[in-house]
Every structure is written in C-alpha cells, then in structure tokens.
Amino acid sequence: MLGLGRVGHWMFDLIAISTIIAGVKKNTGYGFHLGSIQDTSIRSFLDTYFQLGETVFGIISGYVVNSRYFKKQID
C-alpha cells in the first residue's frame, strides 16, 4: 500500500517531467506527436498531461519574469 507521501512524491515527479517537456517544446518547438497514438483515451490523457506541464511552465515563467530575484542575462 502506497503512503500519501509516496503518492505526493510521484505526483510531483510526474508534474516536473511534464514541465520539463513543456520547456523543451517552448524552446525548441519539438513536442510529442500525439497523432500517432491510436487509443483516443490514452491520447486524451497525454494531451491533458502535457497541457498541465505547459500551464505550470507558464506560471513559473511568469513568476521569474516578475521577480526581483531573477535578471535576464544576455550573452
């Protein structure tokens, strides 16, 4: 039986992975091709999962842009 802490840890990890994938998509333009998945329920789940990552990435980006603790560095 999984404890509540372990479930929370798994949820955090899954959201972190989705957020990283969203960052890769935002910076490179490459994302998962969900059209190749034939099962509509799995495709719908993955679409929702990746949308969650994009939402979290947007929230984090908004915080960073408006925070005084971060500064844009141009190389």
CHARMM internal coordinates of N, CA and C (Angstrom, degrees):
IC EDIT
DIST 1 N 1 CA 1.4509
DIST 1 CA 1 C 1.5264
ANGL 1 N 1 CA 1 C 109.24
DIST 1 C 2 N 1.3197
ANGL 1 CA 1 C 2 N 115.05
DIHE 1 N 1 CA 1 C 2 N 130.39
DIST 2 N 2 CA 1.4574
ANGL 1 C 2 N 2 CA 120.24
DIHE 1 CA 1 C 2 N 2 CA -179.50
DIST 2 CA 2 C 1.5211
ANGL 2 N 2 CA 2 C 110.39
DIHE 1 C 2 N 2 CA 2 C -81.28
DIST 2 C 3 N 1.3093
ANGL 2 CA 2 C 3 N 115.79
DIHE 2 N 2 CA 2 C 3 N 135.45
DIST 3 N 3 CA 1.4467
ANGL 2 C 3 N 3 CA 120.27
DIHE 2 CA 2 C 3 N 3 CA 175.81
DIST 3 CA 3 C 1.5167
ANGL 3 N 3 CA 3 C 110.32
DIHE 2 C 3 N 3 CA 3 C -78.87
DIST 3 C 4 N 1.3175
ANGL 3 CA 3 C 4 N 115.86
DIHE 3 N 3 CA 3 C 4 N 161.85
DIST 4 N 4 CA 1.4559
ANGL 3 C 4 N 4 CA 121.15
DIHE 3 CA 3 C 4 N 4 CA -179.27
DIST 4 CA 4 C 1.5279
ANGL 4 N 4 CA 4 C 110.94
DIHE 3 C 4 N 4 CA 4 C -61.39
DIST 4 C 5 N 1.3217
ANGL 4 CA 4 C 5 N 117.18
DIHE 4 N 4 CA 4 C 5 N -36.93
DIST 5 N 5 CA 1.4554
ANGL 4 C 5 N 5 CA 120.82
DIHE 4 CA 4 C 5 N 5 CA 178.27
DIST 5 CA 5 C 1.5105
ANGL 5 N 5 CA 5 C 112.52
DIHE 4 C 5 N 5 CA 5 C -64.22
DIST 5 C 6 N 1.3099
ANGL 5 CA 5 C 6 N 116.40
DIHE 5 N 5 CA 5 C 6 N -39.02
DIST 6 N 6 CA 1.4652
ANGL 5 C 6 N 6 CA 120.71
DIHE 5 CA 5 C 6 N 6 CA 179.80
DIST 6 CA 6 C 1.5252
ANGL 6 N 6 CA 6 C 110.67
DIHE 5 C 6 N 6 CA 6 C -68.97
DIST 6 C 7 N 1.3304
ANGL 6 CA 6 C 7 N 117.04
DIHE 6 N 6 CA 6 C 7 N -39.60
DIST 7 N 7 CA 1.4637
ANGL 6 C 7 N 7 CA 120.70
DIHE 6 CA 6 C 7 N 7 CA 177.63
DIST 7 CA 7 C 1.5275
ANGL 7 N 7 CA 7 C 109.67
DIHE 6 C 7 N 7 CA 7 C -64.16
DIST 7 C 8 N 1.3229
ANGL 7 CA 7 C 8 N 116.53
DIHE 7 N 7 CA 7 C 8 N -42.82
DIST 8 N 8 CA 1.4585
ANGL 7 C 8 N 8 CA 120.62
DIHE 7 CA 7 C 8 N 8 CA 177.19
DIST 8 CA 8 C 1.5183
ANGL 8 N 8 CA 8 C 112.23
DIHE 7 C 8 N 8 CA 8 C -61.22
DIST 8 C 9 N 1.3173
ANGL 8 CA 8 C 9 N 115.87
DIHE 8 N 8 CA 8 C 9 N -38.98
DIST 9 N 9 CA 1.4630
ANGL 8 C 9 N 9 CA 120.54
DIHE 8 CA 8 C 9 N 9 CA 178.50
DIST 9 CA 9 C 1.5260
ANGL 9 N 9 CA 9 C 110.51
DIHE 8 C 9 N 9 CA 9 C -64.48
DIST 9 C 10 N 1.3276
ANGL 9 CA 9 C 10 N 116.89
DIHE 9 N 9 CA 9 C 10 N -43.75
DIST 10 N 10 CA 1.4626
ANGL 9 C 10 N 10 CA 120.85
DIHE 9 CA 9 C 10 N 10 CA 178.19
DIST 10 CA 10 C 1.5267
ANGL 10 N 10 CA 10 C 110.71
DIHE 9 C 10 N 10 CA 10 C -63.00
DIST 10 C 11 N 1.3237
ANGL 10 CA 10 C 11 N 116.93
DIHE 10 N 10 CA 10 C 11 N -41.32
DIST 11 N 11 CA 1.4635
ANGL 10 C 11 N 11 CA 120.41
DIHE 10 CA 10 C 11 N 11 CA 179.08
DIST 11 CA 11 C 1.5248
ANGL 11 N 11 CA 11 C 110.57
DIHE 10 C 11 N 11 CA 11 C -63.05
DIST 11 C 12 N 1.3271
ANGL 11 CA 11 C 12 N 116.51
DIHE 11 N 11 CA 11 C 12 N -44.00
DIST 12 N 12 CA 1.4627
ANGL 11 C 12 N 12 CA 120.44
DIHE 11 CA 11 C 12 N 12 CA 178.39
DIST 12 CA 12 C 1.5243
ANGL 12 N 12 CA 12 C 110.44
DIHE 11 C 12 N 12 CA 12 C -60.61
DIST 12 C 13 N 1.3213
ANGL 12 CA 12 C 13 N 117.14
DIHE 12 N 12 CA 12 C 13 N -44.42
DIST 13 N 13 CA 1.4640
ANGL 12 C 13 N 13 CA 121.28
DIHE 12 CA 12 C 13 N 13 CA 179.58
DIST 13 CA 13 C 1.5295
ANGL 13 N 13 CA 13 C 111.56
DIHE 12 C 13 N 13 CA 13 C -61.70
DIST 13 C 14 N 1.3258
ANGL 13 CA 13 C 14 N 116.74
DIHE 13 N 13 CA 13 C 14 N -44.24
DIST 14 N 14 CA 1.4630
ANGL 13 C 14 N 14 CA 120.17
DIHE 13 CA 13 C 14 N 14 CA -179.60
DIST 14 CA 14 C 1.5249
ANGL 14 N 14 CA 14 C 111.64
DIHE 13 C 14 N 14 CA 14 C -64.71
DIST 14 C 15 N 1.3332
ANGL 14 CA 14 C 15 N 116.69
DIHE 14 N 14 CA 14 C 15 N -40.03
DIST 15 N 15 CA 1.4640
ANGL 14 C 15 N 15 CA 119.97
DIHE 14 CA 14 C 15 N 15 CA 177.60
DIST 15 CA 15 C 1.5250
ANGL 15 N 15 CA 15 C 110.30
DIHE 14 C 15 N 15 CA 15 C -67.36
DIST 15 C 16 N 1.3284
ANGL 15 CA 15 C 16 N 117.52
DIHE 15 N 15 CA 15 C 16 N -38.84
DIST 16 N 16 CA 1.4693
ANGL 15 C 16 N 16 CA 120.69
DIHE 15 CA 15 C 16 N 16 CA 178.08
DIST 16 CA 16 C 1.5290
ANGL 16 N 16 CA 16 C 110.76
DIHE 15 C 16 N 16 CA 16 C -62.70
DIST 16 C 17 N 1.3185
ANGL 16 CA 16 C 17 N 117.52
DIHE 16 N 16 CA 16 C 17 N -42.56
DIST 17 N 17 CA 1.4652
ANGL 16 C 17 N 17 CA 120.99
DIHE 16 CA 16 C 17 N 17 CA 178.97
DIST 17 CA 17 C 1.5235
ANGL 17 N 17 CA 17 C 110.22
DIHE 16 C 17 N 17 CA 17 C -63.75
DIST 17 C 18 N 1.3272
ANGL 17 CA 17 C 18 N 116.90
DIHE 17 N 17 CA 17 C 18 N -43.67
DIST 18 N 18 CA 1.4565
ANGL 17 C 18 N 18 CA 120.90
DIHE 17 CA 17 C 18 N 18 CA 178.63
DIST 18 CA 18 C 1.5258
ANGL 18 N 18 CA 18 C 111.35
DIHE 17 C 18 N 18 CA 18 C -62.81
DIST 18 C 19 N 1.3193
ANGL 18 CA 18 C 19 N 116.85
DIHE 18 N 18 CA 18 C 19 N -37.15
DIST 19 N 19 CA 1.4635
ANGL 18 C 19 N 19 CA 121.41
DIHE 18 CA 18 C 19 N 19 CA 178.84
DIST 19 CA 19 C 1.5249
ANGL 19 N 19 CA 19 C 110.99
DIHE 18 C 19 N 19 CA 19 C -68.52
DIST 19 C 20 N 1.3126
ANGL 19 CA 19 C 20 N 117.05
DIHE 19 N 19 CA 19 C 20 N -39.66
DIST 20 N 20 CA 1.4700
ANGL 19 C 20 N 20 CA 120.62
DIHE 19 CA 19 C 20 N 20 CA 176.65
DIST 20 CA 20 C 1.5257
ANGL 20 N 20 CA 20 C 110.27
DIHE 19 C 20 N 20 CA 20 C -63.36
DIST 20 C 21 N 1.3149
ANGL 20 CA 20 C 21 N 117.04
DIHE 20 N 20 CA 20 C 21 N -42.85
DIST 21 N 21 CA 1.4664
ANGL 20 C 21 N 21 CA 120.92
DIHE 20 CA 20 C 21 N 21 CA 178.12
DIST 21 CA 21 C 1.5260
ANGL 21 N 21 CA 21 C 110.18
DIHE 20 C 21 N 21 CA 21 C -62.48
DIST 21 C 22 N 1.3365
ANGL 21 CA 21 C 22 N 117.25
DIHE 21 N 21 CA 21 C 22 N -39.10
DIST 22 N 22 CA 1.4655
ANGL 21 C 22 N 22 CA 120.87
DIHE 21 CA 21 C 22 N 22 CA 177.32
DIST 22 CA 22 C 1.5245
ANGL 22 N 22 CA 22 C 110.96
DIHE 21 C 22 N 22 CA 22 C -64.25
DIST 22 C 23 N 1.3284
ANGL 22 CA 22 C 23 N 116.92
DIHE 22 N 22 CA 22 C 23 N -38.76
DIST 23 N 23 CA 1.4603
ANGL 22 C 23 N 23 CA 120.60
DIHE 22 CA 22 C 23 N 23 CA 177.35
DIST 23 CA 23 C 1.5158
ANGL 23 N 23 CA 23 C 112.18
DIHE 22 C 23 N 23 CA 23 C -64.78
DIST 23 C 24 N 1.3186
ANGL 23 CA 23 C 24 N 116.59
DIHE 23 N 23 CA 23 C 24 N -40.04
DIST 24 N 24 CA 1.4683
ANGL 23 C 24 N 24 CA 120.77
DIHE 23 CA 23 C 24 N 24 CA 176.81
DIST 24 CA 24 C 1.5245
ANGL 24 N 24 CA 24 C 109.76
DIHE 23 C 24 N 24 CA 24 C -63.32
DIST 24 C 25 N 1.3319
ANGL 24 CA 24 C 25 N 116.43
DIHE 24 N 24 CA 24 C 25 N -43.24
DIST 25 N 25 CA 1.4618
ANGL 24 C 25 N 25 CA 120.40
DIHE 24 CA 24 C 25 N 25 CA 179.19
DIST 25 CA 25 C 1.5235
ANGL 25 N 25 CA 25 C 110.76
DIHE 24 C 25 N 25 CA 25 C -63.26
DIST 25 C 26 N 1.3187
ANGL 25 CA 25 C 26 N 116.80
DIHE 25 N 25 CA 25 C 26 N -42.00
DIST 26 N 26 CA 1.4663
ANGL 25 C 26 N 26 CA 121.44
DIHE 25 CA 25 C 26 N 26 CA -179.11
DIST 26 CA 26 C 1.5283
ANGL 26 N 26 CA 26 C 111.58
DIHE 25 C 26 N 26 CA 26 C -65.34
DIST 26 C 27 N 1.3245
ANGL 26 CA 26 C 27 N 117.44
DIHE 26 N 26 CA 26 C 27 N -38.83
DIST 27 N 27 CA 1.4615
ANGL 26 C 27 N 27 CA 121.01
DIHE 26 CA 26 C 27 N 27 CA -175.12
DIST 27 CA 27 C 1.5227
ANGL 27 N 27 CA 27 C 114.30
DIHE 26 C 27 N 27 CA 27 C -87.86
DIST 27 C 28 N 1.3268
ANGL 27 CA 27 C 28 N 117.91
DIHE 27 N 27 CA 27 C 28 N -27.53
DIST 28 N 28 CA 1.4639
ANGL 27 C 28 N 28 CA 119.97
DIHE 27 CA 27 C 28 N 28 CA -176.47
DIST 28 CA 28 C 1.5220
ANGL 28 N 28 CA 28 C 113.42
DIHE 27 C 28 N 28 CA 28 C -114.21
DIST 28 C 29 N 1.3231
ANGL 28 CA 28 C 29 N 117.11
DIHE 28 N 28 CA 28 C 29 N -21.94
DIST 29 N 29 CA 1.4542
ANGL 28 C 29 N 29 CA 120.55
DIHE 28 CA 28 C 29 N 29 CA -175.81
DIST 29 CA 29 C 1.5186
ANGL 29 N 29 CA 29 C 113.36
DIHE 28 C 29 N 29 CA 29 C 87.51
DIST 29 C 30 N 1.3275
ANGL 29 CA 29 C 30 N 116.72
DIHE 29 N 29 CA 29 C 30 N -4.87
DIST 30 N 30 CA 1.4625
ANGL 29 C 30 N 30 CA 120.94
DIHE 29 CA 29 C 30 N 30 CA 179.69
DIST 30 CA 30 C 1.5195
ANGL 30 N 30 CA 30 C 110.23
DIHE 29 C 30 N 30 CA 30 C -92.21
DIST 30 C 31 N 1.3308
ANGL 30 CA 30 C 31 N 115.22
DIHE 30 N 30 CA 30 C 31 N 131.38
DIST 31 N 31 CA 1.4555
ANGL 30 C 31 N 31 CA 120.92
DIHE 30 CA 30 C 31 N 31 CA 177.20
DIST 31 CA 31 C 1.5182
ANGL 31 N 31 CA 31 C 109.53
DIHE 30 C 31 N 31 CA 31 C -142.97
DIST 31 C 32 N 1.3035
ANGL 31 CA 31 C 32 N 115.63
DIHE 31 N 31 CA 31 C 32 N 174.60
DIST 32 N 32 CA 1.4565
ANGL 31 C 32 N 32 CA 120.16
DIHE 31 CA 31 C 32 N 32 CA 179.51
DIST 32 CA 32 C 1.5202
ANGL 32 N 32 CA 32 C 110.11
DIHE 31 C 32 N 32 CA 32 C -68.22
DIST 32 C 33 N 1.3300
ANGL 32 CA 32 C 33 N 115.85
DIHE 32 N 32 CA 32 C 33 N 139.87
DIST 33 N 33 CA 1.4569
ANGL 32 C 33 N 33 CA 122.52
DIHE 32 CA 32 C 33 N 33 CA 176.70
DIST 33 CA 33 C 1.5255
ANGL 33 N 33 CA 33 C 107.72
DIHE 32 C 33 N 33 CA 33 C -91.31
DIST 33 C 34 N 1.3201
ANGL 33 CA 33 C 34 N 115.90
DIHE 33 N 33 CA 33 C 34 N 94.89
DIST 34 N 34 CA 1.4629
ANGL 33 C 34 N 34 CA 120.28
DIHE 33 CA 33 C 34 N 34 CA -175.99
DIST 34 CA 34 C 1.5261
ANGL 34 N 34 CA 34 C 112.20
DIHE 33 C 34 N 34 CA 34 C -76.77
DIST 34 C 35 N 1.3147
ANGL 34 CA 34 C 35 N 117.75
DIHE 34 N 34 CA 34 C 35 N -14.70
DIST 35 N 35 CA 1.4557
ANGL 34 C 35 N 35 CA 120.76
DIHE 34 CA 34 C 35 N 35 CA 179.33
DIST 35 CA 35 C 1.5171
ANGL 35 N 35 CA 35 C 113.36
DIHE 34 C 35 N 35 CA 35 C -65.18
DIST 35 C 36 N 1.3162
ANGL 35 CA 35 C 36 N 116.81
DIHE 35 N 35 CA 35 C 36 N -20.34
DIST 36 N 36 CA 1.4649
ANGL 35 C 36 N 36 CA 119.78
DIHE 35 CA 35 C 36 N 36 CA -179.63
DIST 36 CA 36 C 1.5263
ANGL 36 N 36 CA 36 C 112.44
DIHE 35 C 36 N 36 CA 36 C -81.14
DIST 36 C 37 N 1.3373
ANGL 36 CA 36 C 37 N 117.46
DIHE 36 N 36 CA 36 C 37 N -7.96
DIST 37 N 37 CA 1.4679
ANGL 36 C 37 N 37 CA 121.34
DIHE 36 CA 36 C 37 N 37 CA 178.94
DIST 37 CA 37 C 1.5213
ANGL 37 N 37 CA 37 C 107.97
DIHE 36 C 37 N 37 CA 37 C -89.73
DIST 37 C 38 N 1.3212
ANGL 37 CA 37 C 38 N 116.28
DIHE 37 N 37 CA 37 C 38 N 121.01
DIST 38 N 38 CA 1.4589
ANGL 37 C 38 N 38 CA 120.80
DIHE 37 CA 37 C 38 N 38 CA -173.79
DIST 38 CA 38 C 1.5216
ANGL 38 N 38 CA 38 C 113.19
DIHE 37 C 38 N 38 CA 38 C -80.64
DIST 38 C 39 N 1.3091
ANGL 38 CA 38 C 39 N 117.96
DIHE 38 N 38 CA 38 C 39 N -34.09
DIST 39 N 39 CA 1.4587
ANGL 38 C 39 N 39 CA 121.46
DIHE 38 CA 38 C 39 N 39 CA -178.33
DIST 39 CA 39 C 1.5276
ANGL 39 N 39 CA 39 C 109.18
DIHE 38 C 39 N 39 CA 39 C -73.35
DIST 39 C 40 N 1.3353
ANGL 39 CA 39 C 40 N 116.34
DIHE 39 N 39 CA 39 C 40 N 117.01
DIST 40 N 40 CA 1.4634
ANGL 39 C 40 N 40 CA 120.24
DIHE 39 CA 39 C 40 N 40 CA -174.87
DIST 40 CA 40 C 1.5231
ANGL 40 N 40 CA 40 C 112.81
DIHE 39 C 40 N 40 CA 40 C -67.55
DIST 40 C 41 N 1.3194
ANGL 40 CA 40 C 41 N 118.18
DIHE 40 N 40 CA 40 C 41 N -31.75
DIST 41 N 41 CA 1.4658
ANGL 40 C 41 N 41 CA 119.34
DIHE 40 CA 40 C 41 N 41 CA -179.58
DIST 41 CA 41 C 1.5306
ANGL 41 N 41 CA 41 C 110.98
DIHE 40 C 41 N 41 CA 41 C -70.72
DIST 41 C 42 N 1.3190
ANGL 41 CA 41 C 42 N 117.20
DIHE 41 N 41 CA 41 C 42 N -39.06
DIST 42 N 42 CA 1.4703
ANGL 41 C 42 N 42 CA 120.46
DIHE 41 CA 41 C 42 N 42 CA 177.04
DIST 42 CA 42 C 1.5234
ANGL 42 N 42 CA 42 C 109.58
DIHE 41 C 42 N 42 CA 42 C -68.20
DIST 42 C 43 N 1.3312
ANGL 42 CA 42 C 43 N 117.09
DIHE 42 N 42 CA 42 C 43 N -42.07
DIST 43 N 43 CA 1.4619
ANGL 42 C 43 N 43 CA 120.69
DIHE 42 CA 42 C 43 N 43 CA 178.66
DIST 43 CA 43 C 1.5260
ANGL 43 N 43 CA 43 C 110.83
DIHE 42 C 43 N 43 CA 43 C -61.75
DIST 43 C 44 N 1.3238
ANGL 43 CA 43 C 44 N 117.01
DIHE 43 N 43 CA 43 C 44 N -41.57
DIST 44 N 44 CA 1.4629
ANGL 43 C 44 N 44 CA 121.10
DIHE 43 CA 43 C 44 N 44 CA 178.47
DIST 44 CA 44 C 1.5256
ANGL 44 N 44 CA 44 C 111.21
DIHE 43 C 44 N 44 CA 44 C -65.34
DIST 44 C 45 N 1.3340
ANGL 44 CA 44 C 45 N 116.67
DIHE 44 N 44 CA 44 C 45 N -42.14
DIST 45 N 45 CA 1.4642
ANGL 44 C 45 N 45 CA 120.51
DIHE 44 CA 44 C 45 N 45 CA 178.04
DIST 45 CA 45 C 1.5235
ANGL 45 N 45 CA 45 C 110.86
DIHE 44 C 45 N 45 CA 45 C -61.67
DIST 45 C 46 N 1.3332
ANGL 45 CA 45 C 46 N 116.85
DIHE 45 N 45 CA 45 C 46 N -46.61
DIST 46 N 46 CA 1.4644
ANGL 45 C 46 N 46 CA 120.29
DIHE 45 CA 45 C 46 N 46 CA -179.32
DIST 46 CA 46 C 1.5236
ANGL 46 N 46 CA 46 C 111.53
DIHE 45 C 46 N 46 CA 46 C -65.61
DIST 46 C 47 N 1.3221
ANGL 46 CA 46 C 47 N 117.19
DIHE 46 N 46 CA 46 C 47 N -36.81
DIST 47 N 47 CA 1.4578
ANGL 46 C 47 N 47 CA 120.32
DIHE 46 CA 46 C 47 N 47 CA 176.99
DIST 47 CA 47 C 1.5270
ANGL 47 N 47 CA 47 C 110.46
DIHE 46 C 47 N 47 CA 47 C -61.89
DIST 47 C 48 N 1.3240
ANGL 47 CA 47 C 48 N 116.65
DIHE 47 N 47 CA 47 C 48 N -44.45
DIST 48 N 48 CA 1.4643
ANGL 47 C 48 N 48 CA 121.21
DIHE 47 CA 47 C 48 N 48 CA 177.22
DIST 48 CA 48 C 1.5209
ANGL 48 N 48 CA 48 C 110.90
DIHE 47 C 48 N 48 CA 48 C -64.52
DIST 48 C 49 N 1.3151
ANGL 48 CA 48 C 49 N 116.94
DIHE 48 N 48 CA 48 C 49 N -40.78
DIST 49 N 49 CA 1.4631
ANGL 48 C 49 N 49 CA 122.24
DIHE 48 CA 48 C 49 N 49 CA 179.35
DIST 49 CA 49 C 1.5268
ANGL 49 N 49 CA 49 C 110.88
DIHE 48 C 49 N 49 CA 49 C -61.64
DIST 49 C 50 N 1.3317
ANGL 49 CA 49 C 50 N 116.78
DIHE 49 N 49 CA 49 C 50 N -45.41
DIST 50 N 50 CA 1.4633
ANGL 49 C 50 N 50 CA 119.83
DIHE 49 CA 49 C 50 N 50 CA -179.94
DIST 50 CA 50 C 1.5295
ANGL 50 N 50 CA 50 C 111.21
DIHE 49 C 50 N 50 CA 50 C -70.93
DIST 50 C 51 N 1.3211
ANGL 50 CA 50 C 51 N 117.70
DIHE 50 N 50 CA 50 C 51 N -32.70
DIST 51 N 51 CA 1.4665
ANGL 50 C 51 N 51 CA 120.19
DIHE 50 CA 50 C 51 N 51 CA 175.37
DIST 51 CA 51 C 1.5250
ANGL 51 N 51 CA 51 C 110.98
DIHE 50 C 51 N 51 CA 51 C -63.80
DIST 51 C 52 N 1.3257
ANGL 51 CA 51 C 52 N 116.68
DIHE 51 N 51 CA 51 C 52 N -37.70
DIST 52 N 52 CA 1.4644
ANGL 51 C 52 N 52 CA 120.58
DIHE 51 CA 51 C 52 N 52 CA 176.35
DIST 52 CA 52 C 1.5225
ANGL 52 N 52 CA 52 C 110.16
DIHE 51 C 52 N 52 CA 52 C -60.17
DIST 52 C 53 N 1.3206
ANGL 52 CA 52 C 53 N 117.22
DIHE 52 N 52 CA 52 C 53 N -43.75
DIST 53 N 53 CA 1.4595
ANGL 52 C 53 N 53 CA 121.12
DIHE 52 CA 52 C 53 N 53 CA 178.28
DIST 53 CA 53 C 1.5174
ANGL 53 N 53 CA 53 C 112.22
DIHE 52 C 53 N 53 CA 53 C -62.41
DIST 53 C 54 N 1.3361
ANGL 53 CA 53 C 54 N 116.74
DIHE 53 N 53 CA 53 C 54 N -39.90
DIST 54 N 54 CA 1.4597
ANGL 53 C 54 N 54 CA 119.87
DIHE 53 CA 53 C 54 N 54 CA 178.35
DIST 54 CA 54 C 1.5250
ANGL 54 N 54 CA 54 C 111.18
DIHE 53 C 54 N 54 CA 54 C -67.29
DIST 54 C 55 N 1.3225
ANGL 54 CA 54 C 55 N 116.78
DIHE 54 N 54 CA 54 C 55 N -36.51
DIST 55 N 55 CA 1.4602
ANGL 54 C 55 N 55 CA 120.29
DIHE 54 CA 54 C 55 N 55 CA 176.93
DIST 55 CA 55 C 1.5218
ANGL 55 N 55 CA 55 C 111.00
DIHE 54 C 55 N 55 CA 55 C -64.95
DIST 55 C 56 N 1.3162
ANGL 55 CA 55 C 56 N 116.87
DIHE 55 N 55 CA 55 C 56 N -46.98
DIST 56 N 56 CA 1.4682
ANGL 55 C 56 N 56 CA 120.87
DIHE 55 CA 55 C 56 N 56 CA 179.02
DIST 56 CA 56 C 1.5246
ANGL 56 N 56 CA 56 C 110.06
DIHE 55 C 56 N 56 CA 56 C -62.87
DIST 56 C 57 N 1.3307
ANGL 56 CA 56 C 57 N 117.65
DIHE 56 N 56 CA 56 C 57 N -41.84
DIST 57 N 57 CA 1.4597
ANGL 56 C 57 N 57 CA 121.12
DIHE 56 CA 56 C 57 N 57 CA 178.11
DIST 57 CA 57 C 1.5283
ANGL 57 N 57 CA 57 C 110.56
DIHE 56 C 57 N 57 CA 57 C -61.00
DIST 57 C 58 N 1.3210
ANGL 57 CA 57 C 58 N 117.30
DIHE 57 N 57 CA 57 C 58 N -40.86
DIST 58 N 58 CA 1.4599
ANGL 57 C 58 N 58 CA 121.30
DIHE 57 CA 57 C 58 N 58 CA 178.01
DIST 58 CA 58 C 1.5181
ANGL 58 N 58 CA 58 C 112.35
DIHE 57 C 58 N 58 CA 58 C -64.57
DIST 58 C 59 N 1.3238
ANGL 58 CA 58 C 59 N 116.83
DIHE 58 N 58 CA 58 C 59 N -40.70
DIST 59 N 59 CA 1.4660
ANGL 58 C 59 N 59 CA 120.94
DIHE 58 CA 58 C 59 N 59 CA 178.33
DIST 59 CA 59 C 1.5240
ANGL 59 N 59 CA 59 C 110.28
DIHE 58 C 59 N 59 CA 59 C -64.29
DIST 59 C 60 N 1.3236
ANGL 59 CA 59 C 60 N 116.48
DIHE 59 N 59 CA 59 C 60 N -45.61
DIST 60 N 60 CA 1.4691
ANGL 59 C 60 N 60 CA 120.45
DIHE 59 CA 59 C 60 N 60 CA 179.73
DIST 60 CA 60 C 1.5265
ANGL 60 N 60 CA 60 C 110.29
DIHE 59 C 60 N 60 CA 60 C -64.41
DIST 60 C 61 N 1.3299
ANGL 60 CA 60 C 61 N 117.42
DIHE 60 N 60 CA 60 C 61 N -42.56
DIST 61 N 61 CA 1.4631
ANGL 60 C 61 N 61 CA 120.83
DIHE 60 CA 60 C 61 N 61 CA 179.24
DIST 61 CA 61 C 1.5215
ANGL 61 N 61 CA 61 C 111.12
DIHE 60 C 61 N 61 CA 61 C -62.70
DIST 61 C 62 N 1.3222
ANGL 61 CA 61 C 62 N 116.78
DIHE 61 N 61 CA 61 C 62 N -41.50
DIST 62 N 62 CA 1.4578
ANGL 61 C 62 N 62 CA 120.39
DIHE 61 CA 61 C 62 N 62 CA 177.74
DIST 62 CA 62 C 1.5158
ANGL 62 N 62 CA 62 C 112.23
DIHE 61 C 62 N 62 CA 62 C -62.77
DIST 62 C 63 N 1.3121
ANGL 62 CA 62 C 63 N 116.39
DIHE 62 N 62 CA 62 C 63 N -39.70
DIST 63 N 63 CA 1.4649
ANGL 62 C 63 N 63 CA 120.10
DIHE 62 CA 62 C 63 N 63 CA 177.65
DIST 63 CA 63 C 1.5229
ANGL 63 N 63 CA 63 C 110.60
DIHE 62 C 63 N 63 CA 63 C -64.51
DIST 63 C 64 N 1.3158
ANGL 63 CA 63 C 64 N 116.52
DIHE 63 N 63 CA 63 C 64 N -45.16
DIST 64 N 64 CA 1.4660
ANGL 63 C 64 N 64 CA 120.99
DIHE 63 CA 63 C 64 N 64 CA -177.10
DIST 64 CA 64 C 1.5317
ANGL 64 N 64 CA 64 C 110.63
DIHE 63 C 64 N 64 CA 64 C -63.79
DIST 64 C 65 N 1.3247
ANGL 64 CA 64 C 65 N 117.19
DIHE 64 N 64 CA 64 C 65 N -43.44
DIST 65 N 65 CA 1.4629
ANGL 64 C 65 N 65 CA 120.80
DIHE 64 CA 64 C 65 N 65 CA -178.54
DIST 65 CA 65 C 1.5257
ANGL 65 N 65 CA 65 C 111.08
DIHE 64 C 65 N 65 CA 65 C -63.52
DIST 65 C 66 N 1.3170
ANGL 65 CA 65 C 66 N 117.28
DIHE 65 N 65 CA 65 C 66 N -37.47
DIST 66 N 66 CA 1.4622
ANGL 65 C 66 N 66 CA 120.99
DIHE 65 CA 65 C 66 N 66 CA -175.78
DIST 66 CA 66 C 1.5189
ANGL 66 N 66 CA 66 C 113.87
DIHE 65 C 66 N 66 CA 66 C -94.71
DIST 66 C 67 N 1.3041
ANGL 66 CA 66 C 67 N 118.27
DIHE 66 N 66 CA 66 C 67 N 2.31
DIST 67 N 67 CA 1.4569
ANGL 66 C 67 N 67 CA 121.71
DIHE 66 CA 66 C 67 N 67 CA -178.07
DIST 67 CA 67 C 1.5204
ANGL 67 N 67 CA 67 C 110.47
DIHE 66 C 67 N 67 CA 67 C -90.72
DIST 67 C 68 N 1.3058
ANGL 67 CA 67 C 68 N 115.55
DIHE 67 N 67 CA 67 C 68 N 144.49
DIST 68 N 68 CA 1.4638
ANGL 67 C 68 N 68 CA 119.45
DIHE 67 CA 67 C 68 N 68 CA 176.64
DIST 68 CA 68 C 1.5242
ANGL 68 N 68 CA 68 C 111.30
DIHE 67 C 68 N 68 CA 68 C -80.41
DIST 68 C 69 N 1.3105
ANGL 68 CA 68 C 69 N 117.58
DIHE 68 N 68 CA 68 C 69 N -9.41
DIST 69 N 69 CA 1.4618
ANGL 68 C 69 N 69 CA 121.90
DIHE 68 CA 68 C 69 N 69 CA -178.61
DIST 69 CA 69 C 1.5264
ANGL 69 N 69 CA 69 C 113.06
DIHE 68 C 69 N 69 CA 69 C -84.25
DIST 69 C 70 N 1.3149
ANGL 69 CA 69 C 70 N 117.09
DIHE 69 N 69 CA 69 C 70 N -10.46
DIST 70 N 70 CA 1.4583
ANGL 69 C 70 N 70 CA 121.43
DIHE 69 CA 69 C 70 N 70 CA -179.61
DIST 70 CA 70 C 1.5201
ANGL 70 N 70 CA 70 C 109.44
DIHE 69 C 70 N 70 CA 70 C -119.34
DIST 70 C 71 N 1.3162
ANGL 70 CA 70 C 71 N 116.00
DIHE 70 N 70 CA 70 C 71 N 142.71
DIST 71 N 71 CA 1.4560
ANGL 70 C 71 N 71 CA 121.96
DIHE 70 CA 70 C 71 N 71 CA 179.54
DIST 71 CA 71 C 1.5214
ANGL 71 N 71 CA 71 C 108.10
DIHE 70 C 71 N 71 CA 71 C -133.41
DIST 71 C 72 N 1.3233
ANGL 71 CA 71 C 72 N 116.01
DIHE 71 N 71 CA 71 C 72 N 136.96
DIST 72 N 72 CA 1.4587
ANGL 71 C 72 N 72 CA 120.42
DIHE 71 CA 71 C 72 N 72 CA 178.99
DIST 72 CA 72 C 1.5185
ANGL 72 N 72 CA 72 C 109.13
DIHE 71 C 72 N 72 CA 72 C -70.71
DIST 72 C 73 N 1.3193
ANGL 72 CA 72 C 73 N 115.30
DIHE 72 N 72 CA 72 C 73 N 127.94
DIST 73 N 73 CA 1.4608
ANGL 72 C 73 N 73 CA 121.06
DIHE 72 CA 72 C 73 N 73 CA -179.55
DIST 73 CA 73 C 1.5188
ANGL 73 N 73 CA 73 C 108.92
DIHE 72 C 73 N 73 CA 73 C -109.90
DIST 73 C 74 N 1.3093
ANGL 73 CA 73 C 74 N 115.48
DIHE 73 N 73 CA 73 C 74 N 121.09
DIST 74 N 74 CA 1.4597
ANGL 73 C 74 N 74 CA 121.09
DIHE 73 CA 73 C 74 N 74 CA 179.40
DIST 74 CA 74 C 1.5173
ANGL 74 N 74 CA 74 C 107.76
DIHE 73 C 74 N 74 CA 74 C -106.36
DIST 74 C 75 N 1.3221
ANGL 74 CA 74 C 75 N 115.80
DIHE 74 N 74 CA 74 C 75 N 120.96
DIST 75 N 75 CA 1.4731
ANGL 74 C 75 N 75 CA 120.26
DIHE 74 CA 74 C 75 N 75 CA -178.87
DIST 75 CA 75 C 1.4962
ANGL 75 N 75 CA 75 C 111.44
DIHE 74 C 75 N 75 CA 75 C -94.06
END
COOR INIT
IC SEED 1 N 1 CA 1 C
IC BUILD
